[in-house]
Each structure stands twice: as structure tokens, then as C-alpha cells.
């Protein structure tokens, strides 16, 4: 995994000179460092390569095993004692 490179600006640096030094575009420097203008002062730390953004950790639930045949079972039918005796005959 690549690490983000940082550069501490010196007096006289501009976004153009920093971009040229690291072979990146001025637009990328602005994007990576959340800059709205080209003005930068000395002693400012700039990302000079694309920052690494890690995806947030997500929790994945394991699939639950369904009881085999649970959906296919017929519901129990309750009958009176007389009906059971007639069915048994």
C-alpha cells in the first residue's frame, strides 16, 4: 500500500512549483488539500500524492441456516376424541 507523501512548503513556493516538483497537477493538489485558491504560505504541510482513503469497516452478518423442511410442514390439526376414534376405526 502506498503512503501519502507530504511536503512542507517554503517561502516562495506556489502550487505550480510544488506540482512541478512532484509531477502532479495543480488541480490535484487543490483537491487533495481542500484548497480554494492557489495561495499557499510557508511552513504549510501539503499532500503531494493522493491520500489513501480506507473504506469504513462494515459488519457482515452470517447467513442463518433455515430449518430443513420447516416451511413445508403442515400445521397440526386438533380434533376431538370422538373424531379420533372414528378415524381409527
Protein Blocks (a to p, Z undefined) as FASTA:
>chain_A
ZZdddddddehiafklmmmmnopafklmmmmnopabfbdcehiacdfbdcdddddddddd
ddddddehklmpccdddddfklmmmmmZZ
